[in-house]
Amino acid sequence: MFGKRSSFGGGNQSTAPAVRQPLPAPTETRAPAPMQRESAGSVPAPVEGRRSDEYYVTKSTIFGALIEAIDLSQLSKMDQESAREEIRDIVNEIVSIKNVVMSIAEQEDLLEDICNDVLGYGPLEPLLARDDIADIMVNGAARTYIEVGGKIQLTSIRFRDNAQLMNICQRIVSQVGRRVDDSSPICDARLADGSRVNVIAPPLALDGPALTIRKFRKDKLTLDQLVRFGAISPEGGEILKIIGRVRCNVLISGGTGSGKTTLLNCLTNYIDADERVITCEDAAELQLQQPHVVRLETRPANLEGTGAINMRDLVKNCLRMRPERIIVGEVRGPEAFDLLQAMNTGHDGSMGTLHANSPREGLSRLESMITMGGFSLPAKTIREMIVSSVDVIIQAARLRDGSRRITHITEVLGLEGDVIITQDLFLYEIIGEDANGKLRGRHRSTGIGRPRFWERARYYGEEERLAAALDASEDRETGPATPGLR
């Protein structure tokens, strides 16, 4: 009847299960209005042209006919490419039967949209395919923003309605065994490529589900690339390589979107291949390249409210797994105590990130997290534990022009009275801005001849590299652009 494929899977085997159901009789459907593209000088480079309401009405009609005409259970057994071809063939037939008048370009857009709805993440697919996007922020069905080059832009992407957006959120979180609904309206998850996902649904989100995706680059950044981007000076980059190599205990501090996770990934490149590394994360996003890595992830409570595994449970269990290094994706609660215990009991080279605006504030937050965990320890005892556990704090920052910089490499020296003493090895200073409003600055060494971890560097045979990096350090101005640090 349809002239292309009469059997499931695209062959001539009449015994294959049918993927199609009878299509409706021809009807007249008004063609969608032409898709209007953004004019020059408007919102920068939307991913799709702005489409009329009639386009979405037509798409909804054709999508409904497709769902009636296709066997989704059989479609799910096909590989992605075959399933796309099957859907495209059926949609073309529906368009013909319903007498929808469309240009070739419009029909291709419609086919791609519908394939994405059935097989992928709907309108999000073109955004997920772009490697220059750092964040995708969906504020209900009608408004989607992206971050490109450190700046937030409104796109013309929209969803059919909040129900479609909620279905896509459910599809994303269900793939990692989680759920989002009225009883559990907040959920953290991840995509297959490691991109981090947060969903907050009604009734907490008043204007429809809010979906936020922190995308990661397909090509993994290295410290050498961060040096080329100006995030750190060459000498500072060399110091960071040595810090990773000689098993310093490191905390990476920074605000939201400052590049903490990217920097943590870069530092782990200098872990020896024969070391056993265990990672603990709320939503697994670290991308370690070593062969001996065990990845652990927290778990929310089930429908009965039981079975939750939190970060502290994971960190405590790490100590029973013979780790050589423990990497905590983000320290945000009582697990700070267990991480410090691990750092101080033979697990040198452990690392973690936390939210703070300066190294000094990071130490204060670490102390606060331990105190809020219910540990009845004197403040001086907690600070002694911090001093004996943490060697280096690396501060990352996102500047007001959207660029990311490593602003401090700071050592934790010791305790004088009740005060933790630190010293900065490298600092970033803003010295002005150019005609385009991009900030100009410089990385400079503070002139410390021998850092506290000098003996550790000597033990690993790295003291000559360390001395050369410190001796070569000079004021070095960096340019305005830092693409890719997330």
Residue pairs with C-beta under 8 A, 6 or more apart in sequence:
2 20
2 23
2 89
2 93
4 89
4 93
5 11
5 86
5 89
6 14
6 18
7 13
7 14
7 15
7 16
7 18
8 16
8 17
8 18
8 19
8 71
8 74
8 78
8 86
9 16
9 19
9 78
9 82
9 86
10 82
10 85
10 86
17 71
17 74
18 71
18 74
19 70
19 71
19 74
19 75
19 78
19 86
20 69
20 70
20 71
20 90
21 68
21 69
21 70
21 71
22 69
23 65
23 69
23 90
23 93
23 94
23 97
24 65
24 68
24 97
24 98
25 97
26 97
26 98
26 99
27 97
27 98
27 99
28 98
28 99
29 58
29 61
29 98
29 99
29 100
30 54
30 58
31 58
31 100
31 101
31 102
32 51
32 52
32 54
32 55
32 57
32 58
32 59
32 102
32 106
33 52
33 54
33 55
34 52
34 103
34 106
35 49
35 50
35 51
35 52
35 55
35 106
35 109
36 49
36 50
36 51
36 52
37 49
37 50
38 45
38 46
38 49
38 50
38 156
43 153
43 154
43 155
43 156
44 148
44 153
45 148
45 153
46 153
46 154
46 155
46 156
46 157
47 126
47 127
47 130
47 146
47 155
47 156
47 157
48 109
48 123
48 126
48 155
48 156
48 157
49 156
50 156
51 156
51 158
55 106
55 110
56 158
56 160
58 100
58 110
59 110
59 113
59 114
59 160
60 160
61 98
62 91
62 94
62 95
62 98
62 100
62 110
62 114
63 114
63 117
65 94
65 98
66 87
66 90
66 91
66 94
66 114
66 118
69 90
69 94
70 86
70 87
70 90
72 118
75 83
75 86
75 87
75 118
78 86
80 119
83 118
83 119
84 115
84 119
87 111
87 114
87 115
87 118
87 119
88 111
88 115
91 110
91 111
91 114
92 107
92 111
95 102
95 107
95 110
102 110
113 122
113 123
116 122
116 123
116 124
116 125
116 126
117 164
121 128
121 168
121 171
121 172
122 159
122 164
122 168
123 144
123 157
123 158
123 159
124 136
124 138
124 157
124 168
124 213
126 157
127 133
127 136
127 144
127 146
127 155
127 157
128 136
128 191
128 195
128 213
128 215
131 217
131 218
131 219
132 148
132 149
132 483
133 146
133 147
133 148
133 215
134 147
134 148
134 150
134 214
134 215
134 257
134 486
135 146
135 147
135 152
135 212
135 213
135 214
135 215
135 257
136 144
136 145
136 146
136 211
136 212
136 213
136 215
137 144
137 145
137 146
137 147
137 152
137 210
137 211
137 212
137 213
138 144
138 145
138 159
138 165
138 209
138 210
138 211
138 212
139 145
139 207
139 208
139 210
140 162
140 165
140 205
140 207
140 208
140 209
140 210
141 158
141 159
141 160
141 161
141 162
141 164
141 165
141 208
142 158
142 159
143 154
143 158
144 154
144 155
144 157
144 158
145 152
145 153
145 154
145 155
146 152
146 153
146 155
147 153
147 257
149 402
149 481
149 483
150 398
150 401
150 402
150 403
150 404
150 482
151 402
159 165
159 168
162 202
162 208
162 209
165 208
165 209
165 211
166 180
166 201
166 209
168 211
169 180
169 187
169 199
169 201
169 209
169 211
170 179
170 180
170 181
172 189
172 191
172 197
172 199
172 211
173 179
173 180
173 187
173 189
173 197
173 199
175 189
175 192
176 189
176 190
176 283
176 297
177 299
178 187
178 188
178 189
178 300
179 187
180 186
180 187
180 199
180 201
180 209
181 201
182 201
182 202
182 203
183 303
184 300
185 200
185 201
185 202
185 203
185 204
185 205
186 198
186 199
186 200
186 201
186 204
187 198
187 199
187 200
187 300
188 196
188 197
188 198
188 282
188 283
189 197
189 198
189 199
189 283
190 196
190 197
190 283
190 284
190 285
191 197
191 213
193 216
193 218
194 216
194 284
194 285
194 286
194 287
195 213
195 214
195 215
195 216
195 285
196 213
196 214
196 283
196 285
197 211
197 212
197 213
197 214
197 283
198 211
198 212
199 209
199 210
199 211
199 212
200 209
200 210
201 209
201 210
202 208
202 209
214 257
214 285
214 486
215 486
216 285
216 287
216 486
217 484
217 486
220 265
220 287
220 289
221 262
221 265
221 266
221 484
221 485
222 266
222 269
223 232
223 237
223 240
223 241
223 266
223 267
223 269
224 237
225 484
226 232
226 237
226 263
226 266
226 406
226 485
227 233
227 234
227 236
227 237
229 481
229 482
229 483
229 484
229 485
230 403
230 405
230 478
230 479
230 480
230 481
230 482
231 259
231 404
231 405
231 406
231 478
231 482
231 485
232 240
232 405
232 406
232 426
232 443
233 426
233 443
233 473
233 476
233 478
234 476
235 426
235 443
235 445
235 469
235 470
235 472
235 473
235 474
235 476
236 406
236 409
236 426
236 443
236 473
238 465
238 468
238 469
239 409
239 425
239 426
239 466
239 469
239 470
240 266
240 267
240 394
240 406
240 409
241 270
242 457
242 462
242 465
242 466
242 469
243 250
243 267
243 391
243 392
243 409
243 453
244 250
244 267
244 268
244 269
244 270
244 271
244 349
245 270
245 460
245 462
246 453
246 456
246 457
246 459
246 460
246 462
247 325
247 348
247 349
247 456
247 460
248 348
248 349
248 391
248 392
248 453
248 456
249 343
249 348
249 349
249 350
249 351
249 389
249 390
249 391
249 392
250 267
250 350
250 351
250 352
250 390
250 391
250 392
250 393
250 394
251 331
251 351
251 352
251 353
251 354
251 362
251 366
251 390
251 392
251 393
251 394
252 260
252 263
252 264
252 267
252 351
252 352
252 353
252 354
252 393
252 394
252 395
252 396
253 260
253 353
253 354
253 355
253 356
253 357
253 358
253 359
253 361
253 362
253 393
253 394
253 395
253 396
254 260
254 353
254 355
254 356
254 395
254 396
254 397
254 398
255 355
255 356
255 357
255 397
255 398
256 355
257 398
257 486
258 396
258 397
258 398
258 404
259 396
259 398
259 404
259 485
259 486
260 330
260 353
260 396
261 285
261 286
261 329
261 353
261 486
262 484
262 485
262 486
263 394
263 396
263 406
263 485
264 286
264 327
264 329
264 351
264 352
264 353
265 286
265 287
265 288
267 351
268 277
268 286
268 288
268 289
268 290
268 327
268 351
269 289
271 277
271 288
271 290
271 325
271 349
272 290
273 290
273 291
273 292
274 292
275 290
275 292
275 324
275 325
275 349
276 292
276 294
276 322
276 323
276 324
276 325
277 288
277 290
277 292
277 293
277 294
277 323
277 324
277 325
277 326
277 327
278 293
278 294
278 295
278 296
278 318
278 321
278 323
278 325
278 326
278 327
279 286
279 288
279 293
279 294
279 295
279 296
279 326
279 327
279 328
279 329
280 296
280 297
280 298
280 311
280 314
280 315
280 318
280 326
280 327
280 328
280 329
280 335
281 295
281 296
281 297
281 298
281 328
281 329
281 330
282 297
282 298
282 311
282 329
282 330
283 297
284 295
284 297
284 329
285 329
286 295
286 327
286 329
288 327
294 321
294 323
296 314
296 317
296 318
297 314
298 308
298 309
298 310
298 311
298 313
298 314
299 307
299 308
299 309
300 308
301 307
301 308
310 333
310 335
311 328
311 332
311 333
311 335
312 333
312 334
312 335
312 338
312 373
314 335
315 326
315 328
315 335
315 338
315 339
315 342
316 338
318 326
318 342
319 338
319 341
319 342
319 345
323 342
323 347
324 347
324 349
325 347
325 348
325 349
325 350
325 351
326 339
326 342
326 343
326 347
326 350
327 350
327 351
327 352
328 335
328 339
328 350
328 351
328 352
328 353
329 352
329 353
330 352
330 353
330 354
330 355
331 339
331 352
331 353
331 354
331 366
331 369
332 354
332 355
332 369
333 369
333 372
333 373
334 369
334 370
334 372
334 373
334 374
334 375
336 354
336 366
336 369
336 370
336 373
337 369
337 370
337 373
337 375
339 350
339 352
340 366
340 370
340 385
340 386
340 389
340 390
341 385
341 389
342 350
343 350
343 389
343 390
344 385
344 388
344 389
354 362
354 365
354 366
354 369
355 365
356 362
356 364
356 365
356 395
357 397
358 395
358 408
359 393
359 395
359 408
359 410
359 422
359 424
360 422
362 393
362 395
363 386
363 390
363 393
363 412
363 420
363 422
366 386
366 390
367 379
367 382
367 383
367 386
370 377
370 382
370 385
371 379
371 382
375 382
379 418
380 415
380 418
383 415
383 418
383 420
384 415
386 412
386 420
387 412
387 413
387 414
387 415
387 420
390 412
391 411
391 412
391 452
391 453
391 456
392 409
392 410
392 411
392 412
392 453
393 408
393 410
393 412
393 422
394 406
394 408
394 409
394 410
395 406
395 407
395 408
395 409
395 410
396 404
396 405
396 406
396 407
396 485
397 404
397 405
397 406
397 407
397 428
398 404
399 405
399 430
399 439
400 439
401 433
401 437
401 438
401 439
401 480
403 438
403 439
403 480
403 481
403 482
404 482
404 485
404 486
405 428
405 441
405 478
405 482
406 426
406 428
406 443
407 427
407 428
408 424
408 426
408 427
408 428
409 424
409 425
409 426
410 422
410 423
410 424
410 425
411 422
411 423
411 424
411 425
411 451
411 452
411 453
412 420
412 421
412 422
412 452
413 421
413 422
413 423
413 452
414 420
414 421
415 421
423 446
423 448
423 451
423 452
424 446
424 448
425 445
425 446
425 448
425 451
426 443
426 444
426 445
426 446
426 473
427 443
427 444
427 446
428 441
428 442
428 443
428 444
428 478
429 441
429 442
429 444
430 439
430 440
430 441
431 440
431 441
431 442
431 477
432 439
432 440
433 439
433 440
434 440
434 480
436 480
438 479
438 480
438 481
439 480
440 477
440 478
440 479
440 480
441 477
441 478
442 475
442 476
442 477
442 478
443 475
443 476
443 478
444 473
444 474
444 475
444 476
445 470
445 473
445 474
448 470
449 470
451 466
451 470
454 463
454 466
457 463
457 465
457 466
